[in-house]
């Protein structure tokens, strides 16, 4: 039972997330030879003030 966790900055639409879940599930099921129903995907949206690179918040860039 593969479980994939994705953390990304907020702003993606429900349609984008739906397509991402569909495509990832297809690839994971194919590569791991498991049924698509065995694949779980957890998506977490991060607010831009909760993520920093190079010492700067994404909200400030």
N, C-alpha and C positions, 0 to 999 in steps of 0.2 A: 504494500500500500504506500506508494510514493506521496510525500507531502512536500509541496513547493511553497516557499514564502517569498513574497515580493514586496519590497518597500520602495516607494517612489514618491516623488513630490506630487502634491495635490494638483488637480487640474485636468486629469483625464476624464473623458466622458464615460458614461455607463456603456455606451456602444463600444468604445475602445477596450474597456475592461472585459466585456463579453467576448469580443473577438480574440483578445489575448488569452483568456481562459480556454476558449475553444481550440486555438492553434497549439497552445502548450500541451493541452490534454492529448491531442492527436499525436504529437511528436513523442511525448513521454510514453504513451501506451504502445506506440510502434517500437521504440527503442528498447523498452523494458519488457516487451511482450506481455502486457497485462491488459485487462479490460479498462476502457475509459472510465467506468464507474469506480475503479480502484484509485483513481488519481484525485487528490485533493489539492486545491490551490488557495492560499491565503494571501489576500492583497491588503496592504496597509498604506494609506495615504498619509504623508507627512506634510505638515504646514511648513511653509518656507522659512519660518523663524525657528524651526526645530532642526535645521540641517545647515551645516557649515562646511566649506572647503577653503583651504588656504587661510584659515583664521577669520573668514568673513561669512556671516550668515547669508544664505541665499536670498533672504528678504531684503538685504542691503545691496544686492548686486543688480 
